Amino acid sequence: MTEILLKQRQIFVSKRETLEKRLIQHLEKYQDEAYIIQCAVAIMLRNALCVADFSYLAQEKICSILLKSQKLASVRHLTPYFESYFSQKDWANVKANLFTSEDDYLKATEKTRLHIDKLLPLLNSKDCTVDKKHNLKAAFEDESGKLHTWNLSNVVRRLDPMETHALLSILGELTIFQKDGVRRFVRVVWLDYAVDEKYRSFDVRKEDDPLYQPKEDAESEPVTVQESPEEVAGVESDAPTNNSTTKDAEDTSETQESDASSLSQATRSLLSNFIKNDRQENDTGEDASAEENKTQLEKKTSLSKPLKGFLPSLKNNGQQQSGKKDRKKNKNKGRGKNGKKRK
């Protein structure tokens, strides 16, 4: 397996000096001239969108390839992008090398020449100064119809949507960007410069967009977006719809309210019975206590009556009165120590 020195990442991320060096090294190692021509077109696109200058990169090598190579049949349609690389005389030699006649040139490059006059000044522009750099994010359909996103940093937001759409559509003319044998940039779908993607420069799927492109086949395969569920187009899902979800929620709410009402009624009934029984127990307990006290009092009274003469009387503090001692003391009060009465 051959080592690729110049891939998509290097083309859209590397600095000018590094990128030019890699392009020349790749050409010398693999002699894949058609691949180099496609890379040069992609670098032109980057030059049109970015702040830095990538114009006329490896111009001498590119001119040599177009003037001499006999292996460019697959990229003949791209030659109009390089007309400004040559003088009039050399440009005539390029067409003579790649095309059998002027009519052959016009037919092979018809699609490219439709927008070339407006785009060439941008594709070959120099570096520029801006107050703020932006990050570009775009979505493309690949060869199988699936969407994927593509980012480019440090871009200039100076173009209107139609110009930007035309520039990004150039990637659809290239076949070098593939994943698992599937071409990546077949059709540009939408573009925005904002991080939150609330505003898009264009979206060709929307009917009110000036660049709206209706689907050629209404029964084509559904398109799947890999990055986010919000960008999925025509994908069937097992998830419930909003109407069914709302209905289920309402049924669930009604069931919960009914259950809550039944539970509340049962709870109130149980609580009422509990309070009623508690009150009855309290009333019964009070009646029993009062009856018991009354019985004890009657019993005590009945017992005290037969012993009334024999029970000692109690003082106010509950102590027994000593009546006998007092009487004896009073009797001996008038006597002396020998027990005789005093005179």
TORZARO-801106 format. One record per residue: residue in three letters; x, y, z of N, C-alpha, C in turn. Coordinates in pm, whole numbers, plus 32768, in hexadecimal, padded with zeros to 4 digits. Last residue first. Example, Ala and Ser with C-alpha at 12.3 -4.5 7.8 and 13.67 -1.06 7.14 Angstrom:
BEGIN
SER85057F1F82C485577F9682CA850A80038313ALA85277DC7830C84CE7E3E830C85287EB6830C
//
This chain:
BEGIN
LYS6C548804B9966BF88857B9E76BFB88E2B9B4ARG6C5C8703B8AD6C98877BB8E76C2B87CAB92ELYS6C3F85ABB8D16C05862BB8A96C4B869CB8EFLYS6D4D84CDB8886CEC8505B8E06CBC8588B8ADGLY6E1D846EB7EC6D96844CB7C66D2A8483B821ASN6F1484CBB8146EF1844FB8596E618425B83ELYS6F1885B8B7856F66854AB74F6F4184C7B791GLY6DBC8627B79C6E4B8638B7A26E9285C1B769ARG6C9C868FB6DB6CE28636B7366D768652B732GLY6C0B870DB60D6C0B8747B6956C5686F6B6FALYS6C298673B5286C5A86FBB5286C638735B5B4ASN6BC48581B4FC6C3D8588B54F6C718616B55CLYS6AF485BCB4496AD6857FB4CA6B4A858CB52AASN6B738619B3666B208677B3B26B028641B43ELYS6BE48530B3156C3B85A1B3396BED8606B38BLYS6B0E8498B2D56B63846CB3446BBA84DDB374ARG6AAB8528B1F66A58851BB26C6AAC84F3B2E5ASP6B82850EB1456B5C8594B1746B08858CB1F4LYS6B808402B1166BF2843DB1596BD084C6B191LYS6A8A83ECB0906A9E83A6B10E6B0E83E2B15DGLY6AB38478AF986A4F84A8AFFC6A65846BB084SER6B7284B6AEAF6B92846CAF2D6B34849CAF9DGLN6B0B847DAD636B0884D3ADD96B21847FAE58GLN6BDB8425AC4D6B7A83FAACB36B838455AD2CGLN6BF68500AB2D6C3284B4AB9A6BC78496AC04GLY6B8D85A2AA666B828512AA526BBC84C1AAC2ASN6B8486ACAA9B6BF48680AA476BF685E9AA37ASN6AAA86C3AB436A9F86FBAABB6B0E86CBAA5FLYS6A9F8582ABE66AB08613ABE26AA38641AB52LEU69AA8487AC076A2384BBABC86A268551ABD2SER693F8397ACF969288411ACAC69AC8447AC7APRO69448239ACD2697882B4AD10695A832AACB7LEU68298169ACD8689481A8AC8868C38225ACCDPHE6753811CAD7267D780E2AD9068488124AD43GLY666B8182AD1A6691819EADA4671C8172ADC5LYS665E8122AC13666081B1AC2D668F81D0ACBALEU66528037AB9D66CA8052ABED66CF80E2AC1BPRO656D8030AB0065757FD9AB7765E97FF8ABD3LYS65BB8100AA39654B8111AA95655480B3AB0FSER668880B7A99166A98112A9FF6638811FAA64LEU66188019A8D066777FDDA92E668F8036A9A7SER657F80CCA841653D805AA88365988017A8E9THR66458173A7DC65E281A8A83A65A08138A888LYS66C780C9A73067118103A7A266B08136A80DLYS66008099A6786638802BA6C56680805DA741GLU65D78197A60C656A8156A653659E80E5A6AALEU66D281BAA59566A68216A5FE663681D7A651GLN66D580EEA4D7673880EEA542670D8147A5B6THR66018146A43665F880C5A47B665880BFA4F1LYS66688234A3D065EE8237A42165DF81B7A472ASN674081D6A34067578230A3B266DD8233A40EGLU66B78140A27F671380FCA2DB672D8151A357GLU662B8205A1FA65E0819CA23D66378155A2A4ALA67018296A18A66A682D7A1EA66598270A23ASER676A81D2A0E367BC820BA1506763824CA1B9ALA669A81A5A03466C98136A0896719816AA0FEASP668A829F9FBA6617826AA006664381FBA065GLU678582A99F3F6762830C9FA566EE82DA9FFAGLY677581D39E8E67DC81D29EF767BB82329F66THR66A682279DEA669681AB9E3966F881A79EACASP672383059D7666A983169DC56692829D9E1FASN67F9828A9CF6681482ED9D5F679A82FF9DB9GLU677481E79C3D67CA81AA9CA367E5820A9D15GLN66F682AB9BA766A5824C9BF366F6820A9C60ARG67D583269B36677E83739B90672A83169BE6ASP683282569A996888828C9B04683482D99B69ASN6764823399E4678381C79A4267D681FA9AB7LYS677D832C995B6701830799A1671A829B9A09ILE687A831E98EC685E8387994F67E2836399A0PHE68558243983D68BB823D98A5689E82A29914ASN679282A197916774822E97E867D58225985CSER6828836E971567AE838E9760678A831E97C1LEU68F282DF96956918833D96FE689E835F9755LEU685D825195D868AA8209963E68CC826396B3SER67F783279542679C82CB958767E2828195F7ARG68E1839994DB688A83E89533682C838E9583THR694182C29441699182F494B3693A83439514ALA687F82AD93806895823D93DB68E1826A9457GLN68A383A693026823838493416832831493A5SER69AB838D92A3698B83F79302690A83D8934CLEU699182B891F369E882AA926769C7831292D1SER68EB832D913668BF82B6917F691182A591FFSER699183FF90DF6910841D911C68DE83A8916FALA6A6B837490766A8383CE90E86A0183EE912EASP69EE82F08FA56A2A82A290136A3E82F8908ESER69A783D28F0F693F83768F42697483268FB6GLU6AA4843D8ED46A46848D8F2169DA84368F5EGLN6B1183698E426B51838F8EC06AF283E18F16THR6A65836B8D676A6D82F38DBC6AA783168E44GLU6AA284688CFC6A1B844C8D2D6A1B83D48D8BSER6BB184428CBB6B8C84A98D1D6B03848E8D57THR6B9D837B8BFA6BE8835F8C766BC183C18CE3ASP6B1384078B376AD883908B746B1A83718BF9GLU6BD384D18B006B5184F78B366B0D84808B7AALA6CA584368A9E6CBB84868B166C3784AD8B56ASP6C3083CA89BC6C5983708A296C6C83BC8AAALYS6C1184BB892D6B9B846D89556BBC841089C8THR6D1A850589076CC0855E89526C4885128985THR6D74842F886E6DB4844B88F06D59849F8946SER6CD9844A878C6CC883D387E06D0483E88869ASN6D3D854487346CB0853287546C9A84BC87B0ASN6E50851A870A6E27857B876F6D9685668798THR6E9583B486EE6E81843A86BB6E5284958729PRO6F9182DE87806F06830A876F6EFE83978739ALA70A2824886C4707682A087306FE882CD8717ASP70FD81C485EE70A0817B8643706B81D186B4SER7114827584B9713D8262854370D38216858DGLU71A382B5837B7136827E83CC716A82628458VAL721A83DC82F8723F8362833C71CB83338391GLY721184D2826C71CE845D823871F283DB8279ALA7333855482EC72CC856E8288729384EA8257VAL73C085DD84107399856483C9732785848369GLU741386A684B0742E86B684227408863983D3GLU73E3866485B6739386D0857E73A486DC84E8PRO749D859D85FD7416857385DB73C485E0859ASER75E585CB856A758185F185CD74F785C685A0GLU76A0854184BA76CC8593852A766185AA8594GLN763D84B183E3768F846A844576A784BB84C2VAL75078498834B756C84F3837C75BA84B083ECTHR749183F0823274B083E682C1751D844982E3VAL738383E581547407841C8171741C841D8206PRO72E082D180B572E58339811C737483648136GLU72ED82AC7F4E730E827B7FD5730E82EC8039SER71D783377E92726283107EA6727982E67F35GLU70E8838B7E3970EA830A7E7D717882D87E91ALA710E84727DAC70CA847E7E2F70CF83FE7E7EASP722284D67D0C71CE845F7D1D719184637DA7GLU728E85D47D22726C85A17C9E720E852B7CA7LYS722E86C67E0E726186407DF6723386107D6DPRO727288217DCA721687B17DE67258872C7DC6GLN732B890C7E5C733D88A67DF572E188307E14TYR73448A657EA172FB89E87EB4730C898B7E3DLEU73BC8B587EB9740A8AEE7E7A73C78A667E88PRO730A8BF77F4773258C187EBA73718BAB7E70ASP72268B41801072B08B687FFA72C68B887F66ASP712E8AD5803271358B67802F71C48B9A801DGLU715E89C3803D711D89F87FC771268A907FBELYS728E893780A5721A898880CA71E189CD804EARG737688C1804F7303886A8067728488B68083VAL744689718042740489527FC3738C88F57FD5ASP74868A738101746189E78114740C89BF809DPHE75748B70816175148B36810574F88AA6812DSER75D28BD1825375DF8C2381DC75828BF3816FARG75168BB0837A755F8B71830D755F8BCC8294TYR750F8BD484D474FD8C17845475538BD383ECLYS754A8B29859C74C48B60859A74A68BA58515GLU76408AB485D075F78A89855975668ABA8557ASP76F38AFF869276778ABF86BF761D8A93864BVAL77BC8B7585F877DC8B008649775D8AB4866EALA77858BDA84A477718BEA8534778D8B68857CTYR778C8BB2839A78078BE483D677FD8BEC846EASP770A8AAC82C676FD8B17832977868B3C835FLEU766189FE81C476DB8A4081F376B88AA48261TRP75ED88D0811E75DC894C816976628980819BVAL763D8827803E75B38832806D759C88B480BAVAL76F187C67F1E76EE88187F96765D88337FBCARG774186877EA876DF86F67EA276E187427F25VAL782A85ED7EC777DE85E57E4B7782865F7E3CPHE791C85AE7F6E78E186337F54789686367ECFARG797084987F7D793D84E17FF078ED855F7FCCARG794E83577EE5796F83E57ED7792984377F43VAL79BB822D7F737945827F7F56796F83127F51GLY7A8D81927FD07A6B818A7F4379F381DC7F19ASP7AA481E080D97A7B815680BA7A4B814A802ALYS7A8B831E806A7A8E82D080E57A52824780C8GLN7B38841C7FAC7AE283A77FB97AF1836A8044PHE7B9C85027EDA7B7384FC7F667B0C848C7F74ILE7BC384FD7DC87C3184CF7E1D7C0A84C17EB0THR7B1285687D177AFD84DB7D3D7B6684A87D9FLEU7A6086997CE27ADB86517D047ABB85C47D34GLU797D87237CC579C086FF7C497A3D86AA7C62GLY792F876C7DC178E387037D80792086D47CFCLEU79C788487DF679F287C97E3379A787537DF5ILE793289107D8379AB88E47D3C79DA885D7D73SER7878895C7E39784E88FA7DD478C588C87D82LEU78EF8A277EC078EE89A37EFF78C489367E9DLEU78BF8AF87E0279478ACF7E26794A8A427E60ALA77A88B087E0177EF8AE77D85787D8AB97DA2HIS777A8B557F0B77448AD67EDA778D8AAA7E5BTHR77F28C517F0978288BE77F5E77F88B5E7F31GLU77498CD67E5677D88CC87E3778168C577E88MET76578CC87EE176628C8C7E5C76F58C777E35PRO76868D557FD676698CC67FD3767C8C837F4CASP77A78E317FA877188E1A7FBA76FD8D847FADLEU78D48E578068788C8E2C7FF177F88E1D800EARG79678E7B8147795A8EEE80EF79048ED08074ARG79EA8E058239795A8E07821A793E8E8381C3VAL7AFE8D3D821F7ACE8DC582127A3B8DC181EBVAL7B7C8C4D83147B438C7382937B148D058297ASN7BF28BA483DD7C318C2083AE7BFF8C4A8324SER7B9C8A4E837E7BB58ABB83DD7BF88B328398LEU7A9E897E831A7B1489C682EA7B278A408343ASN79F88841831C7A1C88BF835C7A9A88FA831DTRP78DD878182C4796787A582A27984883082DATHR77FE866B82F3782686F7830278BA870982E7HIS772C85A18224779D85AD828277C7863F8284LEU761A84D681BB7653855981DC76CC854B8237LYS75FA83E980AF7603840A813E764684928152GLY7605839D7FA5759483EF7FD1759584148063SER76E583237F49767682CB7F6F75FC83197FA1GLU779883EF7F1F776883A87EAA76F1834D7EC9ASP772984E78012778D84957FCF774C84477F5CGLU76CD8635804176A085AC8028771385607FE6PHE77478711813D774A86DD80B57708865380B2ALA7747883D81F7771C87B281EB7717878A8159ALA78368912829E77DB88F1823077B8885E8233LYS78BA8A1E83477889899683577822897D82EBLEU79CB8AF4838A79628ACA832D793C8A3A834BASN7A1B8BEA846B7A268B5B844F79AF8B3183F9HIS7ABC8D2A84367A4A8CD3844F7A6F8C428436LYS7B618E4984B77B638DCD846A7AED8D768495LYS7B3D8FA584A37B1C8F2A84EB7B208EB3848CASP7BA3906884007B99908384907B83900284DFVAL7C97900B83067C0E901583387C11902F83CETHR7D53901881E17D4F903A82707CBC904B829ACYS7DC48F1680FF7D758F8C81237D768F9F81B9ASP7E8A8E917FEE7E5D8E9580797E148F168095LYS7DF58E897E9E7E658E8B7EFE7E2D8E8A7F8CSER7D388DAD7DC57D4A8E257E157DBF8E177E75ASN7CE88CE07D227D738D0C7D167D908D8A7D66LEU7BDE8CBC7D5B7C378C497D657CC98C707D62LEU7B728DB87D1F7B768D897DAA7BDB8D177DBBPRO7B8C8DC67C087BC98E2E7C5C7BD48E047CEFLEU7AF48CD67BBF7B868CDE7BAE7BC78D4E7C00LEU79DD8CF17BD87A2A8CB37C457AC08CC57C39LYS796F8D627AF579578DA47B7779B58D6F7BE4ASP79C98CB27A2E79E88D417A2379D88D897AA9ILE79628BB07A6B79F08BCD7A7B7A118C627A7DHIS786A8B4B7A49787F8BA27ABF790F8BD37ACCLEU78798AC0795977FE8B07797B78148B6B79ECARG795B8A28793C79618AB1790A78E38B02792ATHR790E892B7998796D897B79E679688A0D79BCLYS786888D278C8783288E37950788D893D79A4GLU791F88C777EA78A6891977E8787289367874THR7A01883B77AD7A09889B781C798B88F0782AALA79C8879E76D179FB875D774979F887BA77C3LYS7977885F7610791A87F8763E794887BB76C2LEU7A5F88F675E979E289367616797F88D1764DTYR7B148832758C7B2F887D76087AAD88B9763FASP7A9B87E8749D7AB0878375047AC787C5758BASP7AAE88D874117A2A88A474357A32883974A3GLU7BC088E573F17B7E894974457AF4891A7470SER7C478793740A7C1D880B73C27BE0886E7425THR7CB086D974B67CC486C474277CA2873F73D5PHE7D63872F75DE7CE7872775927D07871B74FDLEU7E61874376557DF786F7769A7D7986E27647ASN7F0887DB75B07F3C876175F07ECB87097624ALA7E7488B7756B7EA1885E75007ED287D97539LYS7E59892E76637DE288F976207E07889975B0VAL7F68897876867F25891E76E67EAB88DE76A5ASN7F908A2B75B67FDB89AC75B67F9D89467616ALA7EF48AFB760C7ED28AB8758E7F188A317584TRP7F8B8B4676E87F048B1076FC7ED38AC8767FASP806F8BAE767280798B2F76BC7FF08AF176D5LYS7FFC8C977602803F8C3475AE80468BAD75F4GLN7FA08D2376E17F438CF976777F7F8C8A7621SER80358C98780E80278D0077A87FC88CCC773DPHE7F9A8C04792F7FE58C0278B27FD58C857864TYR7EF58C077A067F7E8BDD7A217FD88BF179A5SER7DF48C3679B47E428CAB79DE7ED38C887A01GLU7D988B3079897DB68B8679167E0D8BFD793CPHE7D478A7B7A457DD68A9C7A3F7DF98AFA79CBTYR7C3E8A3B7A2B7C688A797AA97CF98AAC7AA2PRO7C2889AE79397C0A8A3E793C7C358A8479BCTHR7C65889779807CCD88F179497CA889857949LEU7BAB87DF79CE7BDA883E7A337C3C88A579FBHIS7B7B8727790A7B11878979257B3C87F57989ARG7C51867879177C5286DE78AE7BEC874C78CAVAL7C7885A679C17C6D862B79FD7C6D869A7993SER7C9B84B9793B7C3184BD79A27C1D854979DDALA7D7984E778967CF584D778587C8484E578BELEU7E86850978CE7E258563790D7D98855878D4LYS7F7984A978727F2B845778D07EBB84A77914GLN8036852F77E97FD484E777977F78849077EESER80D0866B7831809C85E9785A803485B377F8LYS8117876F77DC816086FB77AA811B867477C7LEU807D8840784180BA885077BD80EF87CD7783LEU803287F0793F7FCA880A78DC80028816784DILE813287D979C080D9876579B38075877A7942SER819088E079B781DB88767975818387FB795ECYS80D789637A5A80E2898579CC812A8917797EILE811388EE7B51808F88DE7B17809388FB7A80LYS821989447B8081FD88B67B728178889D7B2CGLU81ED8A5D7B9282498A257B2D822E89917B14GLN81418A797C7281178A9E7BEA816E8A5E7B7EALA811D8A3E7D83816889E27D2B814689FB7C98LEU80008B0D7D95805B8AB47DDD80998A4E7D7CTYR7F5A8BE67D537FC58BBB7CF7802D8B647D3DSER7F048C407EA37EF48C507E127F728C227DC8PHE7EE28C427FAE7F0C8BC27F737F058BC87EDAASP7EEB8D1780B97EFF8D1380287F328C8A7FFDALA7DE88D1E81BB7E728D0F81897E758D0380F1VAL7CD38D1581DC7D198D9481E97DA48D8D81AACYS7C098C4A80F87C5C8C65816D7CA08CED8167LEU7B808C2180077B348C2C80847B868C5E80FAALA7C398C107F397BC78C6A7F297B7E8C837FACASN7CE68B497F987D198BD27F877CA68C367F7DARG7C458A687F837C6F8A9780067CA08B277FFFLEU7C3A8A5A7E6A7BBF8A6F7EB97BE28AA47F44MET7D468A217E327D098A9E7E027C8B8ABF7E51ILE7D5389227E9E7DA1898D7EDF7D6F8A167EB0ALA7CB988997DE47C8A88A27E6F7CD389117EBBVAL7D6588B17D067CE088EF7D027CA888FF7D90ALA7E3E88187D5E7E5388A67D417DCE88F17D3BCYS7DCC87197D697DF8875B7DE57E0987F17DD2GLN7DAA86ED7C577D3486F87CAF7D58873A7D33ILE7EB886E17C0C7E6187477BD27DE4875A7C27ILE7F0D85FF7C9A7F4686817CBB7EEF86F27C83TYR7E8285327C147E68854A7CA37E9985D67CCBALA7EFF853D7B1C7E70855D7B257E49857C7BB6GLU800284E37B5F7FED856D7B327F5A85987B3AASP80B584347C12802384337C007FF784C17BDDGLN81B683F37C5C819D841C7BD1810884177BAFTYR820D83B77D5C81A583627D1F818A83827C8CLYS82E484667D9B82E483DC7DCC828483857D7EGLU82AE855D7D29832C851A7D0A832984877D31LEU81B485997D9E81C2858D7D0D8240853F7CE7HIS81F985AB7EAD819985477E8081A6852F7DE9GLN82A686867EA882D786027ED2827B85937EA2ILE81F387527E5B826487307E04829B86A67E27LEU814787527F3A8113873D7EB4818387107E55ARG81F18790801081B1870C800A817E86ED7F7DLYS8234889A7FCF829C88337FD9826187A87FCDGLU813B89157FE3818189137F6281ED88A87F5FLEU810888F180F780AE88B9809280F388AE8009THR81D38983817381C988F28189817588B0811CGLU81918A86811682158A4C80FC821189B38109ARG80818AAB817480A48AAF80E681298A6880CALYS801889BC827180428A41824480768A3881B4SER7F0288D082737F9188F382717FA889838244VAL7DEA88AB82477E1D88D482CB7EAC890A82C4PHE7D98884681547D4688AE81927D7888E18218ILE7E5E878C810A7E2F87F080A97DE8886480EDGLN7E7586E281E77EE5873881C17EB887A88165ARG7D76866581DE7DA086B482527E108713822EGLN7D7785DA80E87D17864681007D43869F8173LYS7ED785A3809A7E4C857A80B07DF685F480CALEU7FFC854E802C7FA485C1801D7F1385918024LEU80808465804080BC84D88081805F85508082ILE8029832180717FF8839D8035803284138083GLU80D381FD802680C182668089809882E68043THR803D80D77FA0808F814E7F92806E81B47FFEMET80557F8880008000800080008058807D8000
//
